[in-house]
Structure formats: C-alpha cells, structure tokens
C-alpha cells in the first residue's frame, strides 16, 4: 500500500484517475446581487479528495512557481490525511497570510499553472486548498502569532499593506518591538482599500490585523511619514531600523481632454467609495458615489476587472471594458476576466480613448475613441497599439473609470536624504535583503517592484524582516 508520507511510494497512476472538479462558485445571477465572496469554501471531504489528486512530483514545479516558496506538496499530503492543522502549519512557515493568498493570488498563473496536471487543464486547486486549511486553523485558534523573547530593539514599519504586515509579523516573532505607521484611517493598505469583498472578505484582513495587535504590534493609523515627520525623524525617535512598505498607490492618469469631468474616476476612489465604510475614507470620498447605467472601464489589469465587477453589482445595466490591445496582451488574470464576463461585463479590444465628452448636465456622457492596430513589440514583449487616423467613434458612458495602473508615492524619496530611488520613484534595494542605500533602512513590496501581487509583496516583507533581524544583531557586535 502506498505511503502518502513518502512521495517515492505514491501510486501516480491511481491519482491521475481521480477526476477534476471545478472550484465551487456561486452562480453569476446570484453573486451579482451582493458583495459576498464569489467562491465557496471546500468541504473537508472535498479538500481531502482534491489533495489526493496531487501527483507529488519530485521536482515540485508548483513550489518553484510560488513567490512565497510554499511547500505545496507537503501541505497537500497533510490535507489528504485529514491533518488540516498540520497543513496550515506548513503554509505558515513561508506565508504570513495564507487565508488571503489562497483567495486573491492568480493561481492560474502561478502554482496551478505549473501543476503537471494543467497539461490537460485540470490542475490541482492549490489556492482553494490553501484557503481551506487557513480558514480551518483560524476557526480553531484566532490568535496564532506568538512573539519571541524581547530583544530590546525597536523597528518602524511604514505602510500596513501586505509587505508591511508580513514584515511586522516576522519581526515580532523575533522579539523586536514593532510600530506600524499607516497614513490612512484604517490598516491593511490595498488589502482594505483596493480589493473588493467579492474577492476577499474584509473580516479576514481585520482578523490578521487584530492578530498582530494581540501579539504586540503597535499600529498607528492616520500617521503619515514624509514631509511633516520624515524617516530620519523615526531614527531620531529611537527606532534602530525602518522598513518602507508604502506600496504603489498613485493612480496613473490619462492626459486627455475631459479627464476632470464629473463622473470620471481613478480606480482607487471608485473601488474605495463603493466597497468601504465611509468612516475610513478620506473626507472628500465619504459622500455616496452614484454609478450610472452605462459604465466604461479603461484598462486591462486586475484592477480593471475589479471595477467592472463592482459596477455590475452596483446596478449598471451596461458595463464595458475598453482596452487598446488584444486580450492576449492584457496584463490581468484570465480568471477575473472570465468572472467579469460571466457576470455581464463586455470587453472591447483595440480601442484608444482620446477625449471625454460632457452632457448637458456637465457630467461625462461619452468617450471619443480611435481604433487601434498592433505594431512591433515593446520592451515588455507586448505589441504596441497604433491608433488609426480617421477611425473616430463614440462610446456612450455616464461613469468612466481610468484603471491604468499605479505608481509610487514620491514623498518619502523626496524627504529622505541619501535614499536611492529610480526614475519612477521606486526604492532601489538589494533584491535578497531589501536593504536600501541607507544603512538601517529597508524596503519591499510595490514600493520597490511597482504594482505586483499580494504574495510577492508579502514575500518581500518577510525577506526584509530576516535581513533587519540580522542587521539588529550585528549592531550589537
């Protein structure tokens, strides 16, 4: 009889016969009526059966494809045996937020894409299994971060997004006193303000933050670091090290006529005002946002999909994505696009907006566009869109969201002497440690890489925490 603890005895022929079952999801007609999560949790029986489909590949391509390096085969062996807490423990070795990553990671581009069974488009549902065991563990024990013995060292973490929270967790485990400075009214960064609840229930983020507080992490909201209180002031305040996890939160703006018309929104404002409690929003965003009947979202990333799906849930009868290349060049995840289309959103390709037009009430009422052809590839390998002269046409829209990406906030770079940044305002760091050009100052996440995945930011925060711990110990020698 095969021993599931020993991959060399796995009967892969038997496992390959276990049929694929699609991840359980709520019907589109039901889920568009609310903001509850799209996917349903696995049952224990389904989880064990799904884990049994893993072939326990000796080379473990799924592990190599995971930015966190999760031991996916090891966790799945535990799940197959019904040892869900054991599986959760394996994930926690490399992941601070398995509950979150199991939901929001584009698994179809990462671990599940690398799965050998994906050759037949039937990958093991690594993400759903990760979320299942993390949920199981949370139900058993809401507080599982155990701080280490006090080191007497203090670290400031700037930003409470995935990178900052992961860094804070790892530092508190090493016994360092950690204070997180967050400029917004609530902690969580893009986890709170940027991801709709139909992808990630906010209670999961709140529990992680409460877990950190319970372990001793101090989180100060409404505490902006920059011009009025620069990074150097933190060092003068007695912090022996600083981690910058400030993200990339400045929306990319189109430079076209009519961009300032009422009814034209950046994606951060659109998503925050429609997904968050007004009490935690900036004062200018607290009034209700009225979504019109015809919503156009410009852009092709995951944020664009989130805006499309949000507009559908807010009752828009016509929701359209305008993208200047083809679907092949779209940077966002295919899974989210399929969900958006299933929920009623329409995708229109090779279209370049050139002007926003106002109606009689002064609000946006239409978009003037040009058709595009694709030329040679750009530096990222995507074919360049070339507008076709004279191909002008009109797309009617009473609400427009310009979801073209995000850039770094330049404030800390401007106010911190000797801190190297690149032309885009991103911190320049050692990729292995997160060390910046200033000793004792580290950085990670989107503030270094530009807009990227939650799991990548989390992994960067953990790597930086390990380097900060070494830095603090070396400071005593």
Buried (B, 14 or more C-beta within 10 A) or exposed (E): EBEBEEBEEBEBEEBEEBEEEEBEBBEBEEBBEEBEBBBEBBEEEBBBBBBBBBBBBEEBBBBEBBBBBBBBBBBBBBBBBBBBEBBBBBBBEBBBBBBBBBBBBBBBBBBBBBBBBBEEEBBBBBBBBBBBBBBBBBEEEEEBBEBEEEBEBBBBBBBBBBBBBBBBBBBBBBBBBBBBBBBBBBBBBBBBBBBBBBBBBBEBBBBBBBBBBEBBBBBEBEBBBBEEBBBBEBBEEEBBBBBBBBBBBBBBEBEBEBBEBEBBBBBBBBBBBBBBEBEBBEEEBBEEBEBBEBBBBBBBBBBBBBBBBBBBBBEBEBBBBBBBBBEEBBBBBEBBBEBBBBBBBEBEBBBBBBBBBBEEEEBBBBBBBBBBEBEEEEEEEBBBBBBEEEBEEEBBBBBBBBBBBBBBBBBBBEBBEEBEBEEEBBBEBBEEBBBBBBEBBBBBBBBBBBBBBBBBBBBBBBBBBBBBBEBBEEEEE
